[in-house]
Every structure is written in C-alpha cells, then in structure tokens.
Amino acid sequence: MYKLLLRPLFFLFDPEKIHYFTFSLIKTTSRIPGFESLFRSLYVVEDKRLERNLFGITFKNPVGLAAGFDKNAVLYNELANFGFGFIEIGTVTPKAQAGNPKKRLFRLKGDQGIINRMGFNNDGLEAAISQLKNNKKKLIIGGNIGKNTHTKPEDYTKDYLECFNALHPYVDYFVLNVSCPNVGSHAKLNDKDYLEELIGAVQNANKNFETQKPILLKIAPDLNDNQLDEIVDLVATTKLDGVIASNTSTDRSGLKATETQLETIGNGGLSGQPIKDKSTRVIKYLADKSNKSFPIIGVGGIHSAEDALEKINAGASLVQVYTGFIYEGPSLVKAINQAVLKAK
C-alpha cells in the first residue's frame, strides 16, 4: 500500500514539508483506538532469536532507525509500532537552531537517494528531554549529539558534554556525531588528536553516573584506508564502545542525476542507494582490520532485506535505515527481520 498509494502521493510535495506532515499523520492515527495494535500486527516481528546483546544492552531486534528522522524525539513511541528494535534521536545540540536556509532537502528519485544540508536543525536539548520524559519504554533509544553551528572551536567539547550530561538519564546509548558534512567548521572534529580529547572528556563524564552508557562514534563513508586505520587505532586507544558506519557522503560519482540537477541542488550529504557499497566497504574494512574487536552499526543504502544482510555479513552487528524507510516504507523493517531469521 505504501509504495503503490502513499509514496507516489507524498513524492508530489516538498520533501521537508511532507516529512512533518507524515509525523502529524502517524501521531494522529496512533491516537485512534486500535491503530497502534494494527500497526504492530502488520510490522512487528516478535522472536527471541532476533535479540542482540551489545554494550550491555539487549536489543529486541537488529534493525534501528537512524538519527535525523526523529530529531526532536517527538515520534519515537509511535515509531516503535513499526517494528524497530531501536531508534536514534537527534542530532541534538545544546541550543535550538534553525539549521541551513531552505530549500535543503532533495530527492534523487532515479537514484533512490536523498541529498540534504539540514545543518543540525533541532529544537535543542531541553525540548528533547521534555519529549523523552514521555518514554513508554517500548524500545532502546540512542542519543545522537553534536555542537551548535556557531560554537567556537575551543568550546566544542563543552557542547558535547552539555548534551551528554543532560541526556544521560533518558537514553540508552550515545553517538558522537563528528562526521556530518552539512555543518560548518567541522575540520577540527575530524582531527584524531581532538577526537581523543573529546572521547576522553565524554568518557570521564560518564564515570560520574551510577550507570555508565555506551558511547559510539559516527564516521563518514568517504574515509580512505589510512583514515580508517586511524579509526581502528582510535577505538583501541580510547576503548570506545563502537562505531556507526556511516554518515552521508559528499561524493557525487556514479549518479543517474544529471550535472545540471546536481548543480541546482548544490552541496549536501548524499544518502540512500548511491552510498550502499561505499558504506559496506567501510564496515568490512573496519571489521577485518580490527578482527571484529568492536561492534559496528551499519547504515547507508539499505533498501531491501538483502542490503541489510550484506551489511551484517560485512561485519555489522546492528543496522539502521533512514532513506530506505522513506522509499520502501515500514514493510522494509519487517522484511529485514524476517530475512535475519531465515538466515540463521
């Protein structure tokens, strides 16, 4: 029904506007008696064999929703009814910010991709916490955190720590987002020495809590082998809990979209099918190089159950969807979970 009826209708409208319309639609329908149960009966696969135990956390199944979809943690309770094992909210920054000027979200229909330059638009830390206080504990929640766009380089760590300390009671794991291509002045965040400093500061803050939360790093899909070697070393040195591979890409090679189309769209991070192989390569390289010494969450171009299994076979312990969820609908989550069971 989604691909035949809803998607063609949704794709007639501006991507960002339809995103928020969809949120309202899901919120509204979920309030109608019986609809949450209907969604669960259609999309949720309950099976103990799907459980994954990582970082001391038990995930109901290995399929999550990537950060960027529910930035402000307003829909995670409802999205739990679509079969996810975990949902990552954010990216959350200390202060609310509007992000980059619109128009900033573009579909590449022929490529089954999306280009975005949202720029960490979100309602800020306090707004996210107020929403997370309504958690019905249906599934695991990850907190993806970042810095405000206009924060000075000497205060980057302060921004991350502010988010980490405030969100700590409300999320199950953390992701340090240092690889988004859509926020200015990110050069320092890609410096290995600074990453060691940042990770160390967050880990020290973690020790102040009775229950420590896992901390992961989200990396770009465009890293070369030398840079990936640095990531492996970084994880080993800092004893980081894991890596999410990968964020969006700045590479435009191999697209069906014309040069004119791409010039009209302008800069931004590419997601969806065009980065599938790039993301899988990063996962396999990290897993092989590290002898699978740390967990990897695989994300990037998962539009089918086969795409997800490819990530898992490459070395991913869990997977996340975003663009594939938009193109394929919630049946994608069910199909992946069913395929995982068959592959056992």
HUSUL-V201651 format. One record per run of one state. SS is the DSSP state (hx for helix, st for strand, lp for the rest). FROM is the first residue (numbers start at 1). TO is the last residue. If there is no record, write none. Layout:
# HUSUL-V201651
((SS;FROM;TO) (SS;FROM;TO))
This chain:
# HUSUL-V201651
((lp;1;1) (hx;2;10) (lp;11;14) (hx;15;31) (lp;32;34) (hx;35;43) (lp;44;47) (hx;48;50) (lp;51;51) (st;52;54) (lp;55;56) (st;57;59) (lp;60;62) (st;63;65) (lp;66;75) (hx;76;82) (lp;83;85) (st;86;92) (lp;93;96) (st;97;97) (lp;98;104) (st;105;108) (hx;109;111) (lp;112;112) (st;113;116) (lp;117;121) (st;122;122) (lp;123;124) (hx;125;132) (lp;133;139) (st;140;145) (lp;146;152) (hx;153;167) (lp;168;172) (st;173;177) (lp;178;186) (hx;187;190) (lp;191;191) (hx;192;206) (lp;207;213) (st;214;219) (lp;220;224) (hx;225;238) (lp;239;241) (st;242;245) (lp;246;248) (st;249;249) (lp;250;258) (hx;259;265) (lp;266;268) (st;269;272) (hx;273;289) (lp;290;294) (st;295;299) (lp;300;304) (hx;305;314) (lp;315;317) (st;318;321) (lp;322;322) (hx;323;328) (lp;329;330) (hx;331;343) (lp;344;344))
